[in-house]
């Protein structure tokens, strides 16, 4: 009788340990899913989508036709190589119909970008800088980059302010 009681006690202890381990794994998986969602770019607003939003991960962007812009900027030293996708190509892909993009970053920064910038200039949504993925908690997941060195008009505060990093959402209006 003592043996069966001890065996039942061990089973209860193992069940409790297993329950806590499963709970811990579920919490980790939830956190991973939330982080994965943060690393995506959500495009909403006046787009063609049956689900209201279209999402792009850095991997999705890297699978698209890459574009490299080599330019100086107020945030980097010397010429920097940015790899990304033309903003106009992404807007074409989602069939955007509007005149303004409301761009939002993870940290809450918001800026309005005229959609005409995407057609007038070779603006990219960058996911790499100097061959490395954009640094998490600094610029990642995405950074809107203008080719500042190609046109004197682009090397001014108006366009620098539109160069939002930690980009997570674009709303087409």
Backbone as a chain_set.jsonl record, in Angstrom:
{"seq": "XXXXXXXXXXXXXXXXXXXXXXXXXXXXXXXXXXXXXXXXXXXXXXXXXXXXXXXXXXXXXXXXXXXXXXXXXXXXXXXXXXXXXXXXXXXXXXXXXXXXXXXXXXXXXXXXXXXXXXXXXXXXXXXXXXXXXXXXXXXXXXXXXXXXXXXXXXXXXXXXXXXXXXXXXXXXX", "coords": {"N": [[0.814, -1.188, 0.0], [1.935, 1.221, 0.764], [3.787, 1.492, -1.233], [2.182, 1.912, -3.52], [0.987, 4.325, -2.868], [3.246, 5.979, -2.806], [4.002, 5.744, -5.463], [1.787, 6.925, -6.723], [2.085, 9.513, -5.75], [4.511, 10.243, -6.944], [3.714, 10.196, -9.612], [1.884, 12.311, -9.637], [3.603, 14.454, -9.061], [5.276, 14.359, -11.343], [3.344, 14.895, -13.309], [2.639, 17.504, -12.613], [5.078, 18.808, -13.071], [5.315, 18.331, -15.809], [3.034, 19.716, -16.689], [3.73, 22.36, -16.024], [5.964, 22.645, -17.654], [4.811, 22.424, -20.223], [3.145, 24.672, -20.151], [5.106, 26.68, -19.959], [6.397, 26.331, -22.465], [4.268, 27.011, -24.171], [3.962, 29.717, -23.547], [6.444, 30.676, -24.44], [6.176, 30.1, -27.193], [4.038, 31.775, -27.844], [5.186, 34.276, -27.404], [7.169, 34.188, -29.373], [5.613, 34.13, -31.698], [4.366, 36.627, -31.498], [6.632, 38.276, -31.714], [7.42, 37.602, -34.3], [5.283, 38.65, -35.742], [5.734, 41.365, -35.303], [7.979, 41.759, -36.837], [7.118, 41.942, -39.355], [5.928, 43.741, -42.22], [3.009, 45.427, -42.392], [0.605, 46.174, -44.739], [-2.038, 48.245, -45.33], [-5.294, 49.75, -45.898], [-6.232, 51.513, -48.814], [-5.962, 49.149, -50.705], [-5.713, 46.141, -52.698], [-7.076, 43.54, -51.277], [-8.37, 40.639, -49.865], [-8.426, 40.167, -47.214], [-7.982, 42.435, -45.753], [-5.405, 43.273, -44.966], [-2.033, 43.116, -46.121], [0.859, 41.278, -45.65], [4.4, 41.511, -45.302], [7.382, 39.87, -44.765], [10.862, 40.198, -43.745], [12.128, 38.136, -45.133], [10.305, 37.665, -47.231], [10.634, 40.046, -48.609], [13.324, 39.816, -49.313], [13.128, 37.749, -51.112], [12.045, 38.948, -53.276], [12.739, 40.938, -56.252], [15.875, 42.196, -55.761], [17.169, 45.437, -54.898], [19.862, 47.671, -54.879], [21.017, 50.46, -53.195], [23.48, 52.844, -53.024], [24.456, 55.201, -50.885], [25.028, 58.258, -49.065], [24.038, 59.261, -45.774], [22.335, 61.055, -43.108], [22.505, 59.419, -40.884], [24.416, 57.508, -41.082], [27.894, 56.63, -41.616], [29.895, 57.852, -44.143], [29.56, 56.361, -47.436], [26.863, 54.154, -47.741], [25.666, 50.869, -48.295], [22.533, 49.961, -49.123], [20.175, 47.4, -49.218], [17.193, 46.431, -50.715], [13.748, 46.649, -51.692], [12.111, 48.208, -54.392], [9.913, 50.779, -53.433], [7.785, 51.48, -55.065], [7.336, 49.077, -56.452], [6.37, 47.383, -54.459], [4.029, 48.75, -53.81], [2.697, 48.479, -56.238], [2.39, 45.71, -56.23], [0.519, 45.292, -54.186], [-1.557, 46.574, -55.249], [-2.065, 49.326, -54.702], [-4.068, 52.196, -54.169], [-4.07, 55.36, -53.972], [-2.984, 58.558, -52.612], [-1.317, 59.172, -50.576], [0.945, 57.777, -48.213], [0.738, 56.55, -45.016], [3.128, 56.049, -42.81], [4.304, 53.919, -40.26], [6.25, 53.293, -37.347], [7.806, 50.852, -35.125], [8.374, 52.131, -32.727], [6.44, 54.045, -32.528], [6.726, 56.347, -34.037], [5.443, 58.275, -36.679], [4.888, 59.097, -40.068], [3.948, 60.938, -42.971], [4.04, 60.076, -46.354], [4.188, 61.16, -49.603], [2.711, 59.312, -52.215], [3.647, 59.802, -54.697], [6.386, 60.108, -54.378], [7.364, 57.533, -54.592], [7.206, 57.014, -57.284], [8.546, 59.129, -58.456], [11.16, 59.017, -57.486], [13.832, 56.691, -56.786], [12.988, 55.188, -54.406], [13.466, 52.934, -51.745], [12.378, 50.1, -49.793], [14.248, 49.133, -47.367], [15.979, 46.22, -46.178], [18.411, 45.294, -45.569], [21.69, 46.439, -44.629], [24.812, 47.4, -45.688], [25.333, 44.71, -46.355], [24.413, 43.25, -44.18], [21.618, 42.061, -42.25], [19.184, 44.408, -41.2], [19.732, 45.901, -38.053], [18.207, 44.632, -35.167], [16.002, 46.331, -32.984], [17.191, 48.713, -33.601], [17.201, 49.598, -36.441], [15.646, 47.699, -37.765], [12.389, 46.24, -38.543], [12.365, 47.178, -41.198], [13.443, 49.878, -43.373], [12.819, 52.928, -44.813], [14.415, 54.208, -47.557], [15.8, 56.849, -49.338], [17.461, 57.716, -52.415], [19.673, 59.655, -51.589], [22.015, 60.884, -52.565], [21.704, 61.137, -55.294], [20.251, 63.273, -56.153], [20.14, 66.66, -55.479], [17.898, 67.76, -54.297], [16.87, 65.722, -52.705], [18.574, 65.567, -50.545], [17.769, 66.827, -48.079], [15.989, 68.008, -45.155], [13.224, 67.507, -45.403], [12.966, 65.087, -46.883], [14.622, 63.433, -45.399], [13.141, 63.217, -43.068], [11.099, 61.576, -43.906], [12.264, 59.171, -44.091], [11.77, 56.673, -42.569], [12.659, 54.396, -40.034], [12.56, 51.127, -38.473], [10.191, 50.359, -39.542], [6.887, 49.206, -39.621], [4.313, 49.359, -40.541], [2.286, 50.367, -43.268], [-0.128, 52.55, -44.397], [-2.329, 52.99, -46.956], [-3.671, 55.826, -48.268]], "CA": [[0.0, 0.0, 0.0], [2.831, 2.365, 0.822], [4.406, 1.627, -2.546], [1.231, 2.488, -4.467], [0.831, 5.724, -2.491], [4.462, 6.653, -3.25], [3.933, 5.785, -6.919], [0.797, 7.947, -7.084], [2.683, 10.814, -5.441], [5.491, 10.527, -7.996], [2.972, 10.504, -10.833], [1.333, 13.662, -9.475], [4.729, 15.378, -9.184], [5.66, 14.39, -12.758], [2.28, 15.583, -14.041], [2.781, 18.934, -12.331], [6.264, 19.274, -13.794], [4.957, 18.326, -17.226], [2.087, 20.817, -16.906], [4.48, 23.619, -15.996], [6.816, 22.677, -18.854], [3.942, 22.716, -21.361], [2.755, 26.072, -20.007], [6.277, 27.472, -20.298], [6.57, 26.257, -23.909], [3.199, 27.788, -24.791], [4.298, 31.128, -23.363], [7.545, 30.967, -25.37], [5.658, 30.096, -28.557], [3.235, 32.995, -28.006], [6.123, 35.394, -27.525], [7.814, 34.078, -30.691], [4.63, 34.533, -32.706], [4.215, 38.083, -31.382], [7.835, 38.893, -32.27], [7.377, 37.407, -35.748], [4.327, 39.616, -36.278], [6.367, 42.679, -35.259], [9.007, 41.884, -37.862], [6.475, 42.019, -40.66], [5.374, 45.009, -42.664], [1.588, 45.314, -42.705], [0.127, 47.217, -45.643], [-3.499, 48.295, -45.251], [-5.895, 50.935, -46.509], [-6.755, 51.363, -50.17], [-5.208, 48.121, -51.42], [-6.555, 45.025, -53.115], [-6.855, 42.427, -50.372], [-9.597, 40.046, -49.335], [-8.285, 40.024, -45.762], [-7.779, 43.733, -45.119], [-3.991, 43.641, -44.858], [-1.06, 42.247, -46.776], [2.05, 41.289, -44.811], [5.682, 41.167, -45.895], [8.477, 39.663, -43.818], [12.141, 40.465, -44.404], [12.359, 37.046, -46.084], [9.488, 37.943, -48.415], [11.284, 41.136, -49.34], [14.57, 39.301, -49.879], [12.773, 36.871, -52.224], [11.668, 39.802, -54.4], [13.89, 41.452, -57.002], [16.6, 43.122, -54.886], [17.71, 46.698, -55.399], [20.901, 48.198, -53.991], [21.277, 51.899, -53.271], [24.671, 53.256, -52.293], [24.251, 56.624, -50.624], [25.336, 58.747, -47.725], [22.833, 59.681, -45.054], [22.672, 61.679, -41.832], [22.553, 58.43, -39.812], [25.5, 56.56, -41.325], [29.186, 57.242, -41.921], [30.319, 57.594, -45.521], [28.574, 55.734, -48.324], [26.31, 52.929, -47.185], [24.934, 50.035, -49.261], [21.229, 49.504, -48.645], [19.501, 46.441, -50.09], [15.766, 46.395, -50.452], [12.815, 46.508, -52.808], [11.518, 49.501, -54.72], [8.62, 51.062, -52.823], [6.769, 51.452, -56.127], [7.028, 47.679, -56.767], [5.507, 46.872, -53.379], [2.712, 49.385, -53.975], [2.072, 47.813, -57.392], [2.041, 44.339, -55.839], [-0.705, 45.309, -53.36], [-2.511, 47.364, -56.023], [-2.368, 50.513, -53.905], [-4.816, 53.244, -54.858], [-4.137, 56.503, -53.072], [-2.014, 59.617, -52.865], [-0.458, 59.331, -49.402], [1.238, 56.636, -47.357], [0.983, 56.836, -43.608], [4.127, 55.064, -42.399], [4.417, 53.838, -38.803], [7.373, 52.523, -36.826], [7.596, 50.135, -33.866], [8.477, 53.044, -31.587], [5.335, 54.998, -32.55], [6.959, 57.429, -34.99], [4.571, 58.223, -37.854], [5.17, 60.131, -41.062], [3.208, 60.804, -44.217], [4.897, 60.076, -47.538], [3.392, 61.195, -50.839], [2.949, 58.149, -53.068], [4.416, 60.275, -55.858], [7.815, 59.881, -54.117], [7.706, 56.187, -55.058], [7.348, 57.028, -58.742], [9.489, 60.184, -58.847], [12.505, 58.68, -57.014], [14.081, 55.263, -56.559], [12.853, 54.935, -52.97], [13.374, 51.502, -51.438], [12.139, 49.599, -48.435], [15.487, 48.384, -47.132], [16.008, 45.185, -45.147], [19.83, 45.05, -45.264], [22.605, 47.58, -44.697], [26.182, 46.918, -45.833], [25.343, 43.251, -46.422], [23.877, 42.634, -42.964], [20.218, 42.368, -41.95], [19.065, 45.58, -40.329], [19.887, 45.54, -36.645], [16.995, 44.621, -34.354], [15.898, 47.413, -31.999], [17.836, 49.919, -34.105], [16.553, 49.965, -37.7], [14.797, 46.609, -38.257], [12.592, 45.293, -39.634], [12.521, 47.832, -42.501], [13.834, 51.283, -43.346], [12.596, 53.589, -46.098], [15.639, 54.914, -47.943], [15.825, 57.614, -50.593], [18.826, 57.814, -52.942], [19.976, 61.052, -51.246], [23.143, 61.426, -53.33], [21.419, 61.236, -56.729], [19.514, 64.502, -56.459], [20.323, 67.616, -54.378], [16.607, 67.973, -53.648], [16.637, 64.657, -51.723], [19.467, 65.749, -49.401], [17.231, 67.868, -47.201], [15.212, 67.524, -44.018], [11.905, 67.022, -45.84], [13.077, 63.682, -47.262], [15.19, 62.708, -44.267], [12.036, 62.946, -42.14], [10.271, 60.49, -44.466], [13.089, 57.96, -44.075], [11.39, 56.035, -41.31], [13.199, 53.068, -39.763], [11.688, 50.27, -37.655], [8.911, 50.419, -40.242], [6.057, 48.015, -39.462], [2.995, 49.497, -41.14], [1.995, 51.386, -44.269], [-1.554, 52.688, -44.688], [-2.513, 53.699, -48.216], [-4.843, 56.708, -48.182]], "C": [[0.861, 1.257, 0.0], [3.482, 2.601, -0.537], [3.443, 2.284, -3.53], [0.988, 3.964, -4.154], [2.034, 6.541, -2.984], [4.464, 6.787, -4.771], [2.941, 6.844, -7.382], [1.344, 9.344, -6.834], [3.694, 11.214, -6.511], [4.788, 10.907, -9.295], [2.413, 11.922, -10.768], [2.442, 14.702, -9.644], [5.148, 15.505, -10.651], [4.608, 15.105, -13.611], [2.374, 17.091, -13.834], [3.979, 19.527, -13.081], [5.961, 19.354, -15.278], [3.998, 19.467, -17.549], [2.808, 22.15, -16.949], [5.37, 23.743, -17.232], [5.992, 23.016, -20.09], [3.515, 24.179, -21.326], [3.899, 26.999, -20.409], [6.504, 27.49, -21.812], [5.5, 27.051, -24.645], [3.467, 29.282, -24.687], [5.425, 31.524, -24.319], [7.059, 31.024, -26.805], [4.831, 31.35, -28.812], [4.129, 34.205, -28.186], [6.808, 35.374, -28.891], [6.87, 34.517, -31.798], [4.454, 36.04, -32.681], [5.428, 38.789, -31.979], [7.85, 38.748, -33.79], [6.415, 38.39, -36.394], [4.938, 41.016, -36.316], [7.384, 42.85, -36.38], [8.421, 41.901, -39.259], [6.027, 43.437, -40.938], [3.932, 44.753, -43.051], [1.203, 46.482, -43.601], [-1.395, 47.129, -45.668], [-3.999, 49.54, -45.971], [-6.436, 50.614, -47.879], [-5.858, 50.443, -51.004], [-6.182, 47.032, -51.843], [-6.198, 43.823, -52.255], [-8.194, 41.929, -49.857], [-9.585, 40.007, -47.811], [-7.983, 41.329, -45.039], [-6.344, 44.192, -45.023], [-3.16, 42.646, -45.648], [0.238, 42.412, -45.994], [3.284, 40.86, -45.609], [6.696, 41.001, -44.773], [9.778, 40.069, -44.503], [12.485, 39.375, -45.432], [11.561, 37.22, -47.366], [10.143, 39.017, -49.269], [12.551, 40.632, -50.031], [14.309, 38.382, -51.072], [12.334, 37.663, -53.455], [12.932, 40.268, -55.126], [14.628, 42.488, -56.156], [17.118, 44.349, -55.632], [18.752, 47.166, -54.387], [21.045, 49.691, -54.27], [22.523, 52.16, -52.434], [24.554, 54.764, -52.138], [24.78, 56.986, -49.253], [24.012, 59.135, -47.078], [23.249, 60.336, -43.748], [22.903, 60.672, -40.699], [23.691, 57.442, -39.954], [26.782, 57.326, -41.665], [29.593, 56.858, -43.336], [29.183, 57.031, -46.361], [28.146, 54.39, -47.723], [25.539, 52.206, -48.279], [23.658, 49.527, -48.596], [20.643, 48.549, -49.672], [18.036, 46.396, -49.701], [14.978, 46.175, -51.722], [12.267, 47.896, -53.101], [10.146, 49.637, -54.055], [7.518, 50.981, -53.871], [6.379, 50.023, -56.496], [6.116, 47.06, -55.705], [4.11, 47.462, -53.517], [1.974, 48.796, -55.173], [1.58, 46.418, -57.008], [0.739, 44.289, -55.035], [-1.825, 46.097, -54.036], [-3.028, 48.562, -55.214], [-3.063, 51.565, -54.753], [-4.987, 54.412, -53.892], [-3.091, 57.532, -53.443], [-1.003, 59.771, -51.728], [-0.271, 57.982, -48.709], [1.427, 57.148, -45.943], [1.89, 55.707, -43.125], [4.298, 55.112, -40.89], [5.541, 52.903, -38.396], [6.993, 51.851, -35.513], [7.573, 51.078, -32.672], [7.39, 54.114, -31.569], [5.521, 56.169, -33.492], [6.077, 57.214, -36.214], [4.924, 59.366, -38.781], [4.309, 59.867, -42.291], [4.177, 60.968, -45.384], [3.99, 60.154, -48.764], [3.726, 59.969, -51.698], [3.743, 58.549, -54.307], [5.924, 60.122, -55.637], [8.259, 58.53, -54.668], [7.898, 56.135, -56.568], [8.39, 58.044, -59.204], [10.939, 59.836, -58.518], [12.62, 57.173, -56.826], [14.108, 54.952, -55.061], [12.755, 53.43, -52.758], [12.901, 51.289, -50.004], [13.307, 48.666, -48.177], [15.299, 47.362, -46.014], [17.444, 44.801, -44.778], [20.618, 46.344, -45.409], [24.028, 47.031, -44.674], [26.273, 45.392, -45.719], [24.774, 42.524, -45.226], [22.397, 42.984, -42.827], [20.186, 43.575, -41.032], [19.046, 45.135, -38.872], [18.575, 45.696, -35.876], [17.1, 45.702, -33.282], [16.688, 48.659, -32.382], [17.096, 50.376, -35.358], [15.524, 48.943, -38.181], [13.345, 46.784, -37.805], [12.848, 45.954, -40.993], [12.847, 49.312, -42.319], [13.582, 51.857, -44.737], [13.802, 54.47, -46.397], [15.434, 55.593, -49.291], [17.261, 57.612, -51.107], [19.325, 59.262, -52.802], [21.053, 61.677, -52.121], [22.838, 61.632, -54.812], [20.775, 62.551, -57.125], [19.657, 65.437, -55.255], [19.025, 67.858, -53.611], [16.361, 66.944, -52.543], [17.48, 64.827, -50.456], [19.006, 66.927, -48.554], [16.282, 67.245, -46.18], [13.857, 66.932, -44.415], [11.943, 65.526, -46.155], [13.712, 62.843, -46.161], [14.083, 62.317, -43.282], [11.13, 61.82, -42.615], [10.995, 59.144, -44.424], [12.916, 57.226, -42.753], [12.035, 54.654, -41.181], [12.304, 52.391, -38.74], [10.272, 50.266, -38.231], [8.142, 49.109, -40.085], [4.713, 48.134, -40.146], [2.97, 50.639, -42.155], [0.486, 51.382, -44.494], [-1.677, 53.537, -45.941], [-3.803, 54.514, -48.114], [-5.003, 57.486, -49.474]], "O": [[0.551, 2.235, -0.681], [3.702, 3.74, -0.947], [3.863, 3.142, -4.307], [0.804, 4.769, -5.068], [1.874, 7.643, -3.508], [4.876, 7.815, -5.307], [3.217, 7.582, -8.328], [1.095, 10.259, -7.618], [3.737, 12.368, -6.937], [5.214, 11.828, -9.994], [2.47, 12.654, -11.756], [2.236, 15.722, -10.301], [5.351, 16.612, -11.149], [4.955, 15.84, -14.535], [2.207, 17.863, -14.778], [3.891, 20.614, -13.652], [6.311, 20.335, -15.934], [4.143, 20.118, -18.584], [2.531, 22.981, -17.813], [5.509, 24.831, -17.79], [6.427, 23.813, -20.921], [3.522, 24.852, -22.357], [3.688, 27.986, -21.114], [6.774, 28.547, -22.383], [5.799, 27.7, -25.647], [3.224, 30.027, -25.636], [5.368, 32.587, -24.939], [7.478, 31.898, -27.564], [4.916, 31.93, -29.895], [3.859, 35.063, -29.027], [7.006, 36.426, -29.5], [7.284, 35.201, -32.734], [4.397, 36.671, -33.736], [5.276, 39.792, -32.677], [8.252, 39.675, -34.493], [6.693, 38.909, -37.475], [4.691, 41.774, -37.254], [7.626, 43.971, -36.826], [9.16, 41.876, -40.243], [5.781, 44.226, -40.026], [3.66, 43.948, -43.942], [1.447, 47.641, -43.263], [-1.966, 46.085, -45.983], [-3.224, 50.283, -46.573], [-7.033, 49.557, -48.086], [-5.11, 50.888, -51.875], [-7.331, 47.005, -51.402], [-5.173, 43.172, -52.46], [-9.049, 42.721, -49.461], [-10.633, 39.831, -47.189], [-7.751, 41.325, -43.83], [-6.087, 45.396, -44.999], [-3.54, 41.488, -45.819], [0.668, 43.53, -45.71], [3.222, 39.976, -46.464], [6.85, 41.885, -43.931], [9.798, 40.264, -45.718], [13.065, 39.667, -46.477], [12.065, 36.959, -48.459], [10.198, 38.909, -50.494], [12.82, 40.973, -51.182], [15.164, 38.246, -51.947], [12.258, 37.112, -54.553], [14.049, 40.022, -54.671], [14.075, 43.547, -55.861], [17.451, 44.298, -56.816], [18.54, 47.065, -53.179], [21.176, 50.121, -55.416], [22.606, 51.744, -51.278], [24.551, 55.507, -53.119], [24.955, 56.125, -48.39], [23.001, 59.312, -47.757], [24.394, 60.19, -43.321], [23.445, 61.04, -39.657], [23.92, 56.625, -39.062], [26.745, 58.52, -41.962], [29.63, 55.677, -43.682], [28.007, 57.201, -46.041], [28.975, 53.606, -47.262], [24.851, 52.829, -49.087], [23.703, 48.763, -47.632], [20.617, 48.855, -50.864], [17.686, 46.331, -48.523], [15.468, 45.598, -52.694], [11.991, 48.669, -52.184], [9.325, 48.722, -54.112], [6.434, 50.466, -53.594], [5.219, 49.768, -56.82], [5.2, 46.302, -56.028], [3.116, 46.752, -53.358], [0.755, 48.632, -55.128], [0.494, 46.0, -57.409], [-0.051, 43.357, -55.184], [-2.905, 46.267, -53.471], [-4.231, 48.776, -55.066], [-2.697, 51.796, -55.905], [-5.927, 54.446, -53.097], [-2.4, 57.402, -54.453], [0.033, 60.415, -51.89], [-1.189, 57.167, -48.63], [2.196, 58.08, -45.711], [1.469, 54.553, -43.042], [4.42, 56.186, -40.301], [5.759, 51.861, -39.013], [6.007, 52.213, -34.871], [6.836, 50.851, -31.713], [7.4, 54.993, -30.708], [4.575, 56.919, -33.732], [5.978, 56.098, -36.725], [5.223, 60.472, -38.332], [3.985, 58.722, -42.607], [5.014, 61.87, -45.4], [3.116, 59.305, -48.942], [4.897, 59.636, -51.88], [4.434, 57.72, -54.898], [6.673, 60.017, -56.608], [9.382, 58.387, -55.151], [8.66, 55.312, -57.075], [9.043, 57.842, -60.228], [11.853, 60.306, -59.195], [11.614, 56.473, -56.719], [15.125, 54.511, -54.524], [12.055, 52.734, -53.493], [13.009, 52.163, -49.143], [13.354, 47.551, -48.697], [14.574, 47.593, -45.047], [17.673, 44.081, -43.807], [20.269, 47.223, -46.198], [24.406, 46.294, -43.764], [27.173, 44.857, -45.071], [24.66, 41.298, -45.248], [21.969, 44.064, -43.232], [21.063, 43.742, -40.184], [18.429, 44.131, -38.514], [17.924, 46.739, -35.925], [18.18, 45.947, -32.744], [16.837, 49.568, -31.566], [16.439, 51.417, -35.348], [14.616, 49.298, -38.933], [13.099, 47.419, -36.779], [13.486, 45.35, -41.855], [12.574, 49.911, -41.279], [14.081, 51.325, -45.729], [14.165, 55.349, -45.616], [14.959, 54.984, -50.25], [18.194, 57.514, -50.309], [19.386, 60.0, -53.786], [21.009, 62.877, -52.392], [23.638, 62.245, -55.519], [20.756, 62.905, -58.303], [19.332, 65.05, -54.132], [19.052, 68.129, -52.41], [15.71, 67.258, -51.546], [17.132, 64.286, -49.406], [19.743, 67.89, -48.34], [15.838, 66.106, -46.33], [13.405, 65.957, -43.815], [11.054, 64.782, -45.741], [13.378, 61.668, -46.005], [14.093, 61.216, -42.732], [10.463, 61.178, -41.803], [10.396, 58.103, -44.695], [13.83, 57.178, -41.929], [11.968, 53.841, -42.104], [11.391, 53.015, -38.2], [9.288, 50.179, -37.496], [8.668, 48.035, -40.376], [4.024, 47.129, -40.323], [3.539, 51.71, -41.941], [-0.107, 50.334, -44.752], [-1.189, 54.666, -45.986], [-4.884, 53.964, -47.903], [-5.931, 58.284, -49.603]]}, "num_chains": 1, "name": "protein.A"}
